[in-house]
Amino acid sequence: MVSSGTADFGATDVPMPNKDLTKAGVLQFATLLVAIVPIYNVSGVLRPLRFSPQALAGIYLGTITKWNDPAISAPNPEVQLPSNTIAVIHSADGRGATYIWSDYLSKVSVEWRTRVGRGLSIKWPVGTEADGNGNLARIVKQTPNSIGHVELVYAQQSGLPYGLVQNAAKNFISADASTTTAAVTAAMKSTPSGLPNSITNPSGENSYPISSFTWILVSENMKSRTKQEAVKGFLRWMLNEGQSYVEDAGFAKLPRPIAGKELEAIEKMP
């Protein structure tokens, strides 16, 4: 819609490749940082569970089917996990959570990468679909022995426990503003010349591994000068004052060096 001129700007969790941006005449700006977390509903298990990449991939591939599977119980020796079958809940096609979750699993599991892959629309090996973070959290809350994946703010609002995820440095990390920021800081070290499209599973001792940018797409070829200036003003606000609202909404701010580079790019817009 943005590239065709139907919309003046649009938001997405899935970045456009640079070659597609150029072809479409679209500019892309990171807006904030989001974390996707595993939520679960297991009777008697109230403390945060620790999940390894192998456990999460196995659960969503359907190769790990019981809550007391060693892949889950070994990192959680202090928790008495039941032998109940895991009910897998996954996000619907076309959702940003689908893309971010599948992007992460594609990096940590060869089997996931070759069998399923990453994308907005994938063929989930197992599970029940839920359309939207709110619906997914609600279904997990209503379904005994279930697991799902949602944006951090929806996990917090639901009151469900959410797990720590083992990162590339082998540390189990809880998602919050600081660990999500640590993820982008680590990812930027490998792409110093620009923003990486994906920041899942980065290096870093304190990086939360299922972190991502969200993005705004803006047409380079707006016909209305008034709209063009209004959109530029909105982008400036978003990268300055707007960042003060981010953490209260359950997200993480853009690091100032990133916001600064984007503000410079806005001034170079036609």
Disulfide bonds with the S-S distance in Angstrom:
none
